[in-house]
Amino acid sequence: MSTIGNILWVIFGGLEMAFGWFIAGCLWSITIIGLPIGVQCFKIAGLLLWPFKKQIVPSSMGAISFLMNILWLLISGIWLAIAEVITGAALCITIIGIPFGLQHFKYATLALMPFGTRVEKRYY
């Protein structure tokens, strides 16, 4: 069942959002300072490409994660969050798209503060 959900997710905006995160990761990875941010972007792009059976788990956020979240928010995070909200709002117009739109809203909050979270495989 999760395979069907993943295929529908890719059709209903997952591919475009994963591509956006991948491009952000490539741009951040150009510099050595931005490399940890780029790696996080690639992890989230993988999550957005195949999200079922995975979950986002908050972890401890120290001072470094907080500073990276602020830098991320100012440069890339706000734009990816806006794209997620627009995609989610467009999907919520139809009844079939509402669950996918709500997922996009969840990922919009992740786009604002991606550090201090990790992606884990869910077994249920």
Sequence and secondary structure as in RCSB ss.txt:
>XXXX:A:sequence
MSTIGNILWVIFGGLEMAFGWFIAGCLWSITIIGLPIGVQCFKIAGLLLWPFKKQIVPSSMGAISFLMNILWLLI
SGIWLAIAEVITGAALCITIIGIPFGLQHFKYATLALMPFGTRVEKRYY
>XXXX:A:secstr
 HHHHHHHHIIIIIHHHHHHHHHHHHHHTTSSTTHHHHHHHHHHHHHHHS TTEEEEE    HHHHHHHHHHIII
IIHHHHHHHHHHHHHHTTSTTTHHHHHHHHHHHHHHH  TTEEEEE   
